[in-house]
Amino acid sequence: MTDHADKYNDPRAKITGRGILMGVFVAVLGVAGAFGSIYLRRTQLEKTTNFFGPNTITALQLSDHLSMRPAAGAAWQPVELTATPGLGHLRKALLEETHYDWDSATDQSVSVAGGVPAEQCVRLRFEDPTGKRVPTIELDLDLSGGWIGPADGTKCVRVLPRVQGALKFQLELLRNVKQNSYDLRSDE
């Protein structure tokens, strides 16, 4: 076998200062682009943390179990949402502070602010029985008006119209899905 030294020692290939600078520039541009992308894509949590509190934010981020329950008097059964596809989008929609109209925040319950009966509201329950990192957190949502707040009825805020439509579509879709888990099968 031959060594092909001519391929590795081509006198026409020269490493110049300009070539090194171009390589360094491309590397710096790549690193700056990566950090910029991370910074711009991070979820902004300052206002949502101030409004909902750190326990609710932690529950939205880390809870093991998520269920959707009817508010008082509604005629549908609770739906277990744990491990349902798309929950990451739901969590992101509820966490991101730019998804809310903060000027609409009020010290009323979701049903009072939205002007709807409590049975038209949806309650999301976030639980962490395995890790026990946060207590059980419940949020009420008025899907027709876009109001969201703690289930204790102390305050609420409105989500932006584009987020309201997405939340309404996703939660109504999930509410109408039939549970097919082993525990809920019938003997038929």
Secondary structure by P-SEA (a helix, b strand, c coil): ccccccccccccccccaaaaaaaaaaaaaaaaaaaaaaaaaccccaaaaaaccaaaaaaaccccbbbbbbcccccccccccccccaaaaaaaaaccccccccccccccccccccccccccbbbbbbbccccccccbbbbbbcccccccccccccccccccaaaaaaaaaaaaaaaacccccccccccc
